[in-house]
Amino acid sequence: MQAFSDKWIRYFERPGPANTRDTLECCRRRAVELGLRTVVIASLRGESALLALEVLAGTGFEVVAVTIPPGAFWTVGSMHNDIWDDIPELRAQREAWESEGLGRVRMDMDEDTEARLTAMGVKVVRGTIPFYAIGTSLAARFGGLNFEQYFTEALRLFSGGTIVCVEAALMAADAGAVSIEDEVVAAAGTSMGLDTAMVVRPSTSLTFLEPGSGLEIREVVAMPRAKPKYSPGGMGEEYR
C-alpha cells in the first residue's frame, strides 16, 4: 500500500499584505512540524524580514531575506492598475506616496535596513530575479514572450506569491545562503508583504529543471484563494 500523509493548508480569502503575520505564523508552525532549519523570506525592502524575526523568535530558525539589486522603482503615477486598485493595503500605500508627492519609490532594501538585519543574524541575499532578467528586457524591447514569462504565468495559477517563492529559493541557493540538500519554508506575497508559503527543496538556477536535483515544491502551506486580476498593465507588479 502506498504511503501518504494528510497535511493542513491555510487559505486566505484574498491576496495582500494583510496576510503577512498569519503567513509567518504558518511558516513557523510547519517548519517546527517538519524539523526544518531555514525560512526564506522574499522581502524587497526588509519589512517582512523584520516581522519574521519577531514571529520566529525563540525557534532558532535561520532567516534568509531575499531582495533585488538597486535600480528598481515603483513609479507611483503608473500604479493605477489591478493589484494597486483592488488590494486595500496596496491602494492605501499608493495614496500615501501620492500625498507625499513621490514620483518614484525605491523597491529594493536600503543599506541601513540591510545592515540592521545582518546585525540581527539574517542572511540578506541580493540577486537578479531568475524569471525577470535579460530575457524579459529583450521581450519588452522586441515584443513577444520569453520562456520565463510562460513559466511564471503557469505558477500564477496558484498565486503571484508562488512565483516569488520559487524565485527566492533559487536566488538563495545561487548565493550559497541555503543548502540544496535540505528543504526550506519559503514565503512571498503580492507586491508587498506575504500571502503565500511553501515547503521547497531549493536548487540553483542552473539546475532548476535538472531531473532528480532540480527545485521541487514539496508542500503548499498557505496561499490566497482569490487571485487578483492581471491586465497587461498590471502583470508582473508582484515581483517586478
ChimeraX commands (.cxc) that place a marker at each C-alpha (Angstrom):
marker #1 position 0.00,0.00,0.00 radius 0.5
marker #1 position 1.38,3.41,-0.97 radius 0.5
marker #1 position 2.32,5.66,1.95 radius 0.5
marker #1 position 0.63,9.04,2.26 radius 0.5
marker #1 position 0.06,11.78,4.79 radius 0.5
marker #1 position -2.66,14.39,5.31 radius 0.5
marker #1 position -1.49,17.97,5.91 radius 0.5
marker #1 position -3.12,21.30,6.66 radius 0.5
marker #1 position -3.12,24.36,4.38 radius 0.5
marker #1 position -4.10,27.91,5.32 radius 0.5
marker #1 position -6.25,29.54,2.62 radius 0.5
marker #1 position -6.62,33.32,2.75 radius 0.5
marker #1 position -9.77,34.78,1.25 radius 0.5
marker #1 position -7.78,37.33,-0.74 radius 0.5
marker #1 position -4.15,38.19,-1.51 radius 0.5
marker #1 position -2.23,41.07,0.00 radius 0.5
marker #1 position -0.04,42.32,2.85 radius 0.5
marker #1 position -2.87,41.90,5.38 radius 0.5
marker #1 position -1.88,38.21,5.46 radius 0.5
marker #1 position 1.78,38.77,6.32 radius 0.5
marker #1 position 1.78,37.89,10.02 radius 0.5
marker #1 position -0.52,34.90,9.51 radius 0.5
marker #1 position 1.73,33.64,6.70 radius 0.5
marker #1 position 4.74,33.85,9.00 radius 0.5
marker #1 position 2.83,32.01,11.72 radius 0.5
marker #1 position 2.15,29.26,9.18 radius 0.5
marker #1 position 5.85,29.17,8.30 radius 0.5
marker #1 position 6.73,28.77,11.95 radius 0.5
marker #1 position 4.19,26.03,12.55 radius 0.5
marker #1 position 5.12,23.94,9.53 radius 0.5
marker #1 position 8.87,24.35,9.96 radius 0.5
marker #1 position 8.56,23.13,13.55 radius 0.5
marker #1 position 6.43,20.17,12.47 radius 0.5
marker #1 position 8.94,19.14,9.82 radius 0.5
marker #1 position 12.04,19.92,11.86 radius 0.5
marker #1 position 13.31,22.35,9.23 radius 0.5
marker #1 position 16.04,24.87,10.00 radius 0.5
marker #1 position 15.63,27.64,7.43 radius 0.5
marker #1 position 12.90,30.08,6.44 radius 0.5
marker #1 position 13.41,32.05,3.21 radius 0.5
marker #1 position 11.53,35.35,3.11 radius 0.5
marker #1 position 11.04,37.38,-0.06 radius 0.5
marker #1 position 11.45,40.88,1.38 radius 0.5
marker #1 position 12.05,43.67,-1.09 radius 0.5
marker #1 position 12.51,46.47,1.44 radius 0.5
marker #1 position 13.02,44.47,4.63 radius 0.5
marker #1 position 9.69,44.92,6.44 radius 0.5
marker #1 position 8.63,41.28,6.10 radius 0.5
marker #1 position 12.06,40.07,7.19 radius 0.5
marker #1 position 11.94,42.25,10.31 radius 0.5
marker #1 position 8.49,40.92,11.17 radius 0.5
marker #1 position 9.75,37.37,10.58 radius 0.5
marker #1 position 12.36,37.88,13.30 radius 0.5
marker #1 position 9.55,38.78,15.69 radius 0.5
marker #1 position 7.24,35.91,14.75 radius 0.5
marker #1 position 10.04,33.31,14.60 radius 0.5
marker #1 position 11.75,34.46,17.80 radius 0.5
marker #1 position 12.91,31.60,20.00 radius 0.5
marker #1 position 12.77,28.95,17.28 radius 0.5
marker #1 position 16.43,29.01,16.30 radius 0.5
marker #1 position 15.45,29.13,12.63 radius 0.5
marker #1 position 17.88,30.68,10.20 radius 0.5
marker #1 position 16.17,33.53,8.34 radius 0.5
marker #1 position 17.23,34.32,4.78 radius 0.5
marker #1 position 15.85,37.59,3.39 radius 0.5
marker #1 position 15.87,37.84,-0.40 radius 0.5
marker #1 position 15.76,41.23,-2.09 radius 0.5
marker #1 position 16.73,42.55,-5.52 radius 0.5
marker #1 position 19.61,44.71,-6.78 radius 0.5
marker #1 position 19.33,48.51,-6.67 radius 0.5
marker #1 position 17.78,50.22,-9.65 radius 0.5
marker #1 position 14.17,49.03,-9.50 radius 0.5
marker #1 position 11.48,51.55,-8.56 radius 0.5
marker #1 position 7.74,51.75,-8.19 radius 0.5
marker #1 position 6.56,54.53,-10.49 radius 0.5
marker #1 position 3.72,56.00,-8.48 radius 0.5
marker #1 position 1.93,57.67,-11.37 radius 0.5
marker #1 position 1.57,54.38,-13.25 radius 0.5
marker #1 position 0.32,52.34,-10.32 radius 0.5
marker #1 position -3.37,52.70,-11.18 radius 0.5
marker #1 position -3.76,49.10,-12.27 radius 0.5
marker #1 position -5.32,45.91,-10.99 radius 0.5
marker #1 position -3.48,44.99,-7.82 radius 0.5
marker #1 position -2.86,48.58,-6.70 radius 0.5
marker #1 position -6.54,49.39,-7.14 radius 0.5
marker #1 position -8.09,46.18,-5.82 radius 0.5
marker #1 position -5.95,45.28,-2.77 radius 0.5
marker #1 position -6.81,47.74,0.03 radius 0.5
marker #1 position -3.35,47.87,1.64 radius 0.5
marker #1 position -1.65,48.50,-1.68 radius 0.5
marker #1 position -4.17,51.16,-2.62 radius 0.5
marker #1 position -3.56,52.89,0.73 radius 0.5
marker #1 position 0.20,52.74,0.21 radius 0.5
marker #1 position -0.09,54.27,-3.24 radius 0.5
marker #1 position -2.30,57.05,-1.91 radius 0.5
marker #1 position 0.20,57.74,0.88 radius 0.5
marker #1 position 3.02,58.07,-1.64 radius 0.5
marker #1 position 0.85,60.34,-3.79 radius 0.5
marker #1 position 0.05,62.55,-0.81 radius 0.5
marker #1 position 3.78,62.85,-0.13 radius 0.5
marker #1 position 4.35,63.94,-3.73 radius 0.5
marker #1 position 6.59,60.99,-4.52 radius 0.5
marker #1 position 7.09,60.11,-8.17 radius 0.5
marker #1 position 9.29,57.05,-7.69 radius 0.5
marker #1 position 9.86,54.81,-4.68 radius 0.5
marker #1 position 12.90,52.62,-4.30 radius 0.5
marker #1 position 11.90,48.96,-4.47 radius 0.5
marker #1 position 14.93,47.21,-3.01 radius 0.5
marker #1 position 16.23,47.12,0.56 radius 0.5
marker #1 position 18.18,50.19,1.65 radius 0.5
marker #1 position 21.62,49.91,3.17 radius 0.5
marker #1 position 20.55,50.76,6.74 radius 0.5
marker #1 position 17.87,48.07,6.76 radius 0.5
marker #1 position 20.26,45.51,5.28 radius 0.5
marker #1 position 22.86,46.32,7.94 radius 0.5
marker #1 position 20.23,46.08,10.69 radius 0.5
marker #1 position 19.03,42.68,9.50 radius 0.5
marker #1 position 22.56,41.39,9.11 radius 0.5
marker #1 position 23.42,42.51,12.63 radius 0.5
marker #1 position 20.40,40.53,13.86 radius 0.5
marker #1 position 21.66,37.35,12.22 radius 0.5
marker #1 position 19.67,37.42,8.99 radius 0.5
marker #1 position 21.35,36.37,5.75 radius 0.5
marker #1 position 20.45,39.06,3.22 radius 0.5
marker #1 position 20.63,37.96,-0.41 radius 0.5
marker #1 position 20.64,40.36,-3.34 radius 0.5
marker #1 position 20.40,38.84,-6.77 radius 0.5
marker #1 position 18.98,39.06,-10.26 radius 0.5
marker #1 position 15.39,37.83,-10.36 radius 0.5
marker #1 position 15.57,34.49,-12.21 radius 0.5
marker #1 position 12.32,34.88,-14.16 radius 0.5
marker #1 position 12.66,38.61,-14.74 radius 0.5
marker #1 position 16.06,39.25,-16.20 radius 0.5
marker #1 position 17.65,39.80,-19.61 radius 0.5
marker #1 position 15.02,37.72,-21.42 radius 0.5
marker #1 position 12.26,39.96,-20.11 radius 0.5
marker #1 position 14.18,43.05,-21.17 radius 0.5
marker #1 position 14.55,41.64,-24.68 radius 0.5
marker #1 position 10.85,40.78,-24.82 radius 0.5
marker #1 position 9.95,44.31,-23.73 radius 0.5
marker #1 position 12.23,45.75,-26.41 radius 0.5
marker #1 position 11.31,43.49,-29.32 radius 0.5
marker #1 position 7.88,42.13,-28.37 radius 0.5
marker #1 position 6.58,38.66,-27.63 radius 0.5
marker #1 position 7.01,36.46,-24.57 radius 0.5
marker #1 position 10.07,34.57,-23.41 radius 0.5
marker #1 position 10.22,31.13,-21.80 radius 0.5
marker #1 position 10.41,32.62,-18.31 radius 0.5
marker #1 position 7.16,34.52,-18.80 radius 0.5
marker #1 position 5.32,31.42,-19.95 radius 0.5
marker #1 position 6.55,29.65,-16.84 radius 0.5
marker #1 position 5.54,32.43,-14.47 radius 0.5
marker #1 position 2.07,32.58,-15.96 radius 0.5
marker #1 position 1.66,28.90,-15.07 radius 0.5
marker #1 position 2.82,29.50,-11.49 radius 0.5
marker #1 position 0.45,32.46,-11.26 radius 0.5
marker #1 position -2.44,29.98,-11.39 radius 0.5
marker #1 position -1.55,29.21,-7.77 radius 0.5
marker #1 position -0.71,32.78,-6.75 radius 0.5
marker #1 position 1.64,35.63,-7.54 radius 0.5
marker #1 position 3.49,34.72,-4.37 radius 0.5
marker #1 position 4.16,31.23,-5.75 radius 0.5
marker #1 position 6.30,32.80,-8.47 radius 0.5
marker #1 position 8.29,34.68,-5.87 radius 0.5
marker #1 position 8.67,31.69,-3.51 radius 0.5
marker #1 position 10.35,29.80,-6.35 radius 0.5
marker #1 position 12.48,32.80,-7.31 radius 0.5
marker #1 position 13.55,33.46,-3.72 radius 0.5
marker #1 position 14.57,29.82,-3.23 radius 0.5
marker #1 position 16.62,29.93,-6.45 radius 0.5
marker #1 position 18.25,33.24,-5.53 radius 0.5
marker #1 position 19.12,31.98,-2.04 radius 0.5
marker #1 position 20.67,28.82,-3.46 radius 0.5
marker #1 position 22.59,30.76,-6.13 radius 0.5
marker #1 position 24.07,32.89,-3.35 radius 0.5
marker #1 position 25.02,29.87,-1.26 radius 0.5
marker #1 position 22.73,31.04,1.54 radius 0.5
marker #1 position 20.78,27.75,1.68 radius 0.5
marker #1 position 21.71,24.14,1.10 radius 0.5
marker #1 position 20.29,22.48,-1.99 radius 0.5
marker #1 position 20.10,19.25,0.00 radius 0.5
marker #1 position 17.65,20.46,2.65 radius 0.5
marker #1 position 14.04,21.58,2.46 radius 0.5
marker #1 position 13.19,25.14,3.46 radius 0.5
marker #1 position 9.98,27.04,4.03 radius 0.5
marker #1 position 9.72,29.92,1.55 radius 0.5
marker #1 position 7.30,32.82,1.89 radius 0.5
marker #1 position 6.38,35.59,-0.55 radius 0.5
marker #1 position 3.47,37.82,-1.47 radius 0.5
marker #1 position 1.74,40.14,-3.88 radius 0.5
marker #1 position 3.94,43.18,-4.49 radius 0.5
marker #1 position 4.36,43.81,-0.73 radius 0.5
marker #1 position 4.04,41.64,2.35 radius 0.5
marker #1 position 3.39,37.90,2.38 radius 0.5
marker #1 position 0.41,35.75,1.45 radius 0.5
marker #1 position 1.96,32.51,0.17 radius 0.5
marker #1 position 4.18,29.93,1.89 radius 0.5
marker #1 position 5.59,26.66,0.56 radius 0.5
marker #1 position 7.95,23.90,1.55 radius 0.5
marker #1 position 10.59,23.83,-1.15 radius 0.5
marker #1 position 13.69,21.81,-1.92 radius 0.5
marker #1 position 15.89,24.53,-3.42 radius 0.5
marker #1 position 18.18,24.32,-6.40 radius 0.5
marker #1 position 20.44,26.71,-8.21 radius 0.5
marker #1 position 19.15,28.47,-11.30 radius 0.5
marker #1 position 21.47,26.38,-13.46 radius 0.5
marker #1 position 19.99,23.09,-12.21 radius 0.5
marker #1 position 16.41,24.38,-11.84 radius 0.5
marker #1 position 14.84,21.70,-14.06 radius 0.5
marker #1 position 17.53,19.04,-13.69 radius 0.5
marker #1 position 15.85,15.63,-13.16 radius 0.5
marker #1 position 16.48,14.42,-9.65 radius 0.5
marker #1 position 18.23,17.57,-8.40 radius 0.5
marker #1 position 16.07,20.43,-9.63 radius 0.5
marker #1 position 13.85,22.62,-7.49 radius 0.5
marker #1 position 10.76,20.93,-6.08 radius 0.5
marker #1 position 7.68,22.43,-4.46 radius 0.5
marker #1 position 7.06,19.82,-1.79 radius 0.5
marker #1 position 4.09,21.38,0.02 radius 0.5
marker #1 position 1.74,24.34,-0.16 radius 0.5
marker #1 position 1.45,25.76,3.35 radius 0.5
marker #1 position -0.54,28.95,2.74 radius 0.5
marker #1 position -1.98,30.77,-0.27 radius 0.5
marker #1 position -4.82,33.13,-1.21 radius 0.5
marker #1 position -7.93,31.51,-2.69 radius 0.5
marker #1 position -8.91,34.57,-4.70 radius 0.5
marker #1 position -6.46,35.83,-7.30 radius 0.5
marker #1 position -6.06,39.46,-8.32 radius 0.5
marker #1 position -6.91,40.38,-11.87 radius 0.5
marker #1 position -3.92,40.94,-14.12 radius 0.5
marker #1 position -4.47,43.09,-17.15 radius 0.5
marker #1 position -1.34,43.66,-19.25 radius 0.5
marker #1 position -0.72,46.88,-17.33 radius 0.5
marker #1 position -0.73,45.03,-14.01 radius 0.5
marker #1 position 1.16,41.89,-14.88 radius 0.5
marker #1 position 4.42,41.40,-13.08 radius 0.5
marker #1 position 3.85,44.02,-10.40 radius 0.5
marker #1 position 4.05,41.44,-7.63 radius 0.5
marker #1 position 7.67,40.60,-8.35 radius 0.5
marker #1 position 8.97,43.23,-10.72 radius 0.5
marker link #1:1,2 radius 0.2
marker link #1:2,3 radius 0.2
marker link #1:3,4 radius 0.2
marker link #1:4,5 radius 0.2
marker link #1:5,6 radius 0.2
marker link #1:6,7 radius 0.2
marker link #1:7,8 radius 0.2
marker link #1:8,9 radius 0.2
marker link #1:9,10 radius 0.2
marker link #1:10,11 radius 0.2
marker link #1:11,12 radius 0.2
marker link #1:12,13 radius 0.2
marker link #1:13,14 radius 0.2
marker link #1:14,15 radius 0.2
marker link #1:15,16 radius 0.2
marker link #1:16,17 radius 0.2
marker link #1:17,18 radius 0.2
marker link #1:18,19 radius 0.2
marker link #1:19,20 radius 0.2
marker link #1:20,21 radius 0.2
marker link #1:21,22 radius 0.2
marker link #1:22,23 radius 0.2
marker link #1:23,24 radius 0.2
marker link #1:24,25 radius 0.2
marker link #1:25,26 radius 0.2
marker link #1:26,27 radius 0.2
marker link #1:27,28 radius 0.2
marker link #1:28,29 radius 0.2
marker link #1:29,30 radius 0.2
marker link #1:30,31 radius 0.2
marker link #1:31,32 radius 0.2
marker link #1:32,33 radius 0.2
marker link #1:33,34 radius 0.2
marker link #1:34,35 radius 0.2
marker link #1:35,36 radius 0.2
marker link #1:36,37 radius 0.2
marker link #1:37,38 radius 0.2
marker link #1:38,39 radius 0.2
marker link #1:39,40 radius 0.2
marker link #1:40,41 radius 0.2
marker link #1:41,42 radius 0.2
marker link #1:42,43 radius 0.2
marker link #1:43,44 radius 0.2
marker link #1:44,45 radius 0.2
marker link #1:45,46 radius 0.2
marker link #1:46,47 radius 0.2
marker link #1:47,48 radius 0.2
marker link #1:48,49 radius 0.2
marker link #1:49,50 radius 0.2
marker link #1:50,51 radius 0.2
marker link #1:51,52 radius 0.2
marker link #1:52,53 radius 0.2
marker link #1:53,54 radius 0.2
marker link #1:54,55 radius 0.2
marker link #1:55,56 radius 0.2
marker link #1:56,57 radius 0.2
marker link #1:57,58 radius 0.2
marker link #1:58,59 radius 0.2
marker link #1:59,60 radius 0.2
marker link #1:60,61 radius 0.2
marker link #1:61,62 radius 0.2
marker link #1:62,63 radius 0.2
marker link #1:63,64 radius 0.2
marker link #1:64,65 radius 0.2
marker link #1:65,66 radius 0.2
marker link #1:66,67 radius 0.2
marker link #1:67,68 radius 0.2
marker link #1:68,69 radius 0.2
marker link #1:69,70 radius 0.2
marker link #1:70,71 radius 0.2
marker link #1:71,72 radius 0.2
marker link #1:72,73 radius 0.2
marker link #1:73,74 radius 0.2
marker link #1:74,75 radius 0.2
marker link #1:75,76 radius 0.2
marker link #1:76,77 radius 0.2
marker link #1:77,78 radius 0.2
marker link #1:78,79 radius 0.2
marker link #1:79,80 radius 0.2
marker link #1:80,81 radius 0.2
marker link #1:81,82 radius 0.2
marker link #1:82,83 radius 0.2
marker link #1:83,84 radius 0.2
marker link #1:84,85 radius 0.2
marker link #1:85,86 radius 0.2
marker link #1:86,87 radius 0.2
marker link #1:87,88 radius 0.2
marker link #1:88,89 radius 0.2
marker link #1:89,90 radius 0.2
marker link #1:90,91 radius 0.2
marker link #1:91,92 radius 0.2
marker link #1:92,93 radius 0.2
marker link #1:93,94 radius 0.2
marker link #1:94,95 radius 0.2
marker link #1:95,96 radius 0.2
marker link #1:96,97 radius 0.2
marker link #1:97,98 radius 0.2
marker link #1:98,99 radius 0.2
marker link #1:99,100 radius 0.2
marker link #1:100,101 radius 0.2
marker link #1:101,102 radius 0.2
marker link #1:102,103 radius 0.2
marker link #1:103,104 radius 0.2
marker link #1:104,105 radius 0.2
marker link #1:105,106 radius 0.2
marker link #1:106,107 radius 0.2
marker link #1:107,108 radius 0.2
marker link #1:108,109 radius 0.2
marker link #1:109,110 radius 0.2
marker link #1:110,111 radius 0.2
marker link #1:111,112 radius 0.2
marker link #1:112,113 radius 0.2
marker link #1:113,114 radius 0.2
marker link #1:114,115 radius 0.2
marker link #1:115,116 radius 0.2
marker link #1:116,117 radius 0.2
marker link #1:117,118 radius 0.2
marker link #1:118,119 radius 0.2
marker link #1:119,120 radius 0.2
marker link #1:120,121 radius 0.2
marker link #1:121,122 radius 0.2
marker link #1:122,123 radius 0.2
marker link #1:123,124 radius 0.2
marker link #1:124,125 radius 0.2
marker link #1:125,126 radius 0.2
marker link #1:126,127 radius 0.2
marker link #1:127,128 radius 0.2
marker link #1:128,129 radius 0.2
marker link #1:129,130 radius 0.2
marker link #1:130,131 radius 0.2
marker link #1:131,132 radius 0.2
marker link #1:132,133 radius 0.2
marker link #1:133,134 radius 0.2
marker link #1:134,135 radius 0.2
marker link #1:135,136 radius 0.2
marker link #1:136,137 radius 0.2
marker link #1:137,138 radius 0.2
marker link #1:138,139 radius 0.2
marker link #1:139,140 radius 0.2
marker link #1:140,141 radius 0.2
marker link #1:141,142 radius 0.2
marker link #1:142,143 radius 0.2
marker link #1:143,144 radius 0.2
marker link #1:144,145 radius 0.2
marker link #1:145,146 radius 0.2
marker link #1:146,147 radius 0.2
marker link #1:147,148 radius 0.2
marker link #1:148,149 radius 0.2
marker link #1:149,150 radius 0.2
marker link #1:150,151 radius 0.2
marker link #1:151,152 radius 0.2
marker link #1:152,153 radius 0.2
marker link #1:153,154 radius 0.2
marker link #1:154,155 radius 0.2
marker link #1:155,156 radius 0.2
marker link #1:156,157 radius 0.2
marker link #1:157,158 radius 0.2
marker link #1:158,159 radius 0.2
marker link #1:159,160 radius 0.2
marker link #1:160,161 radius 0.2
marker link #1:161,162 radius 0.2
marker link #1:162,163 radius 0.2
marker link #1:163,164 radius 0.2
marker link #1:164,165 radius 0.2
marker link #1:165,166 radius 0.2
marker link #1:166,167 radius 0.2
marker link #1:167,168 radius 0.2
marker link #1:168,169 radius 0.2
marker link #1:169,170 radius 0.2
marker link #1:170,171 radius 0.2
marker link #1:171,172 radius 0.2
marker link #1:172,173 radius 0.2
marker link #1:173,174 radius 0.2
marker link #1:174,175 radius 0.2
marker link #1:175,176 radius 0.2
marker link #1:176,177 radius 0.2
marker link #1:177,178 radius 0.2
marker link #1:178,179 radius 0.2
marker link #1:179,180 radius 0.2
marker link #1:180,181 radius 0.2
marker link #1:181,182 radius 0.2
marker link #1:182,183 radius 0.2
marker link #1:183,184 radius 0.2
marker link #1:184,185 radius 0.2
marker link #1:185,186 radius 0.2
marker link #1:186,187 radius 0.2
marker link #1:187,188 radius 0.2
marker link #1:188,189 radius 0.2
marker link #1:189,190 radius 0.2
marker link #1:190,191 radius 0.2
marker link #1:191,192 radius 0.2
marker link #1:192,193 radius 0.2
marker link #1:193,194 radius 0.2
marker link #1:194,195 radius 0.2
marker link #1:195,196 radius 0.2
marker link #1:196,197 radius 0.2
marker link #1:197,198 radius 0.2
marker link #1:198,199 radius 0.2
marker link #1:199,200 radius 0.2
marker link #1:200,201 radius 0.2
marker link #1:201,202 radius 0.2
marker link #1:202,203 radius 0.2
marker link #1:203,204 radius 0.2
marker link #1:204,205 radius 0.2
marker link #1:205,206 radius 0.2
marker link #1:206,207 radius 0.2
marker link #1:207,208 radius 0.2
marker link #1:208,209 radius 0.2
marker link #1:209,210 radius 0.2
marker link #1:210,211 radius 0.2
marker link #1:211,212 radius 0.2
marker link #1:212,213 radius 0.2
marker link #1:213,214 radius 0.2
marker link #1:214,215 radius 0.2
marker link #1:215,216 radius 0.2
marker link #1:216,217 radius 0.2
marker link #1:217,218 radius 0.2
marker link #1:218,219 radius 0.2
marker link #1:219,220 radius 0.2
marker link #1:220,221 radius 0.2
marker link #1:221,222 radius 0.2
marker link #1:222,223 radius 0.2
marker link #1:223,224 radius 0.2
marker link #1:224,225 radius 0.2
marker link #1:225,226 radius 0.2
marker link #1:226,227 radius 0.2
marker link #1:227,228 radius 0.2
marker link #1:228,229 radius 0.2
marker link #1:229,230 radius 0.2
marker link #1:230,231 radius 0.2
marker link #1:231,232 radius 0.2
marker link #1:232,233 radius 0.2
marker link #1:233,234 radius 0.2
marker link #1:234,235 radius 0.2
marker link #1:235,236 radius 0.2
marker link #1:236,237 radius 0.2
marker link #1:237,238 radius 0.2
marker link #1:238,239 radius 0.2
marker link #1:239,240 radius 0.2
view
